[in-house]
Amino acid sequence: MLDITGLNQYYGGSHILNHVNLSLAEGELVCLLGRNGVGKTTLMRAIMGMVNVRSGDIQFDGTQITRQATEQRARAGIGYVPQGREIFPLLTVEENLKLALAGRRDGLRKIPAQIYDLFPVLLEMKHRRGGDLSGGQQQQLAIGRALVLDPKILLLDEPTEGIQPNIVHEIGQVLRRLNRELGLGVLLVEQKLPFARQVADRFAIMERGHIQATGAMGDLNEELVQKYLTV
Ligand SMILES: Nc1ncnc2c1ncn2[C@@H]1O[C@H](COP(=O)(O)OP(=O)(O)OP(=O)(O)O)[C@@H](O)[C@H]1O
């Protein structure tokens, strides 16, 4: 579904993504792990076309997208929930969701009922401003907004950061449900290991901009954790 091969990216003279190879098969839920500053967010942004890459390929759904604009990638079916959520604080929940309708492939003009089914709190808070929501509710809004586009895969950058445990649990359940019931592929950047273990099928560990290890989630042993993840 998503195949990244030999991807190199630089910020000025700093080589950030270093020959990254990573793939997400159809319906797979993969967690990208790694310490702070290793390049996880940069990789997500590169997949979305928000940073220029120097070399390498990104293929999505059989198409080469490496040089496509962000809007084109979103329309092709890559949903993105950025770190820090980036919702519009002065717009209502409903308006935040409606903005994403512009990117629908099928021209739908109504927020799909499924979004409110997945996140009932968004229905309750429909007329409230985004900025009035709690961090956890804003995260649910950010995920809901990405889902309005009807993506084939979803990229999430640290969706549990700064969120209270009951909502973290709820988000985990929604991701599993989307993945299991609807076959949505998910690439998740995550720092919380118990959460990653709970939701992901497979892991990929990044260090200094390179994928150092991948495997089934059950194979993420203490040695790998100590070597690449413990701070
Ligand atoms: N816009 C930018 N300009 C220059 N350097 C940047 C920029 N954004 C990130 N970097 C640098 O690139 C490196 C990778 O950052 P990135 O945010 O991708 O890492 P990360 O693994 O997502 O970290 P975190 O877990 O802290 O979010 C870091 O050294 C960071 O300082």
The ligand as a Tripos MOL2 file, in Angstrom:
@<TRIPOS>MOLECULE
LIG
   31    33     1     0     0
SMALL
NO_CHARGES

@<TRIPOS>ATOM
      1 N1         12.1250   22.7980   10.1520 N.pl3     1 LIG1
      2 C1         13.2910   22.3110   10.5920 C.ar      1 LIG1
      3 N2         14.4640   22.9040   10.2690 N.ar      1 LIG1
      4 C2         15.6410   22.3910   10.6750 C.ar      1 LIG1
      5 N3         15.7760   21.2810   11.4430 N.ar      1 LIG1
      6 C3         14.6540   20.6410   11.7980 C.ar      1 LIG1
      7 C4         13.3410   21.1190   11.4010 C.ar      1 LIG1
      8 N4         12.4170   20.2680   11.9060 N.ar      1 LIG1
      9 C5         13.0990   19.3100   12.5990 C.ar      1 LIG1
     10 N5         14.4340   19.5420   12.5250 N.ar      1 LIG1
     11 C6         15.4910   18.7000   13.1160 C.3       1 LIG1
     12 O1         15.4080   17.4340   12.4830 O.3       1 LIG1
     13 C7         15.6520   16.3920   13.4240 C.3       1 LIG1
     14 C8         14.4970   15.4170   13.3960 C.3       1 LIG1
     15 O2         13.3270   16.0560   13.9390 O.3       1 LIG1
     16 P1         11.9220   15.3430   13.9970 P.3       1 LIG1
     17 O3         10.9400   16.3230   14.5530 O.co2     1 LIG1
     18 O4         11.6200   14.7260   12.6930 O.co2     1 LIG1
     19 O5         12.2010   14.1830   15.0430 O.3       1 LIG1
     20 P2         11.1910   13.2990   15.8820 P.3       1 LIG1
     21 O6         11.7830   11.9360   15.9330 O.co2     1 LIG1
     22 O7          9.8230   13.4350   15.3460 O.co2     1 LIG1
     23 O8         11.2580   13.9550   17.3100 O.3       1 LIG1
     24 P3         10.1180   14.2000   18.4100 P.3       1 LIG1
     25 O9          9.8450   12.8820   19.0020 O.co2     1 LIG1
     26 O10        10.8000   15.1310   19.3510 O.co2     1 LIG1
     27 O11         8.9350   14.8130   17.7280 O.co2     1 LIG1
     28 C9         15.8790   17.0680   14.7700 C.3       1 LIG1
     29 O12        17.2580   17.1770   14.9600 O.3       1 LIG1
     30 C10        15.2500   18.4200   14.5940 C.3       1 LIG1
     31 O13        15.9010   19.3670   15.3960 O.3       1 LIG1
@<TRIPOS>BOND
     1     1     2 1
     2     2     3 ar
     3     2     7 ar
     4     3     4 ar
     5     4     5 ar
     6     5     6 ar
     7     6     7 ar
     8     6    10 ar
     9     7     8 ar
    10     8     9 ar
    11     9    10 ar
    12    10    11 1
    13    11    12 1
    14    11    30 1
    15    12    13 1
    16    13    14 1
    17    13    28 1
    18    14    15 1
    19    15    16 1
    20    16    17 2
    21    16    18 1
    22    16    19 1
    23    19    20 1
    24    20    21 2
    25    20    22 1
    26    20    23 1
    27    23    24 1
    28    24    25 2
    29    24    26 1
    30    24    27 1
    31    28    29 1
    32    28    30 1
    33    30    31 1
@<TRIPOS>SUBSTRUCTURE
     1 LIG1         1 GROUP 0 **** ****
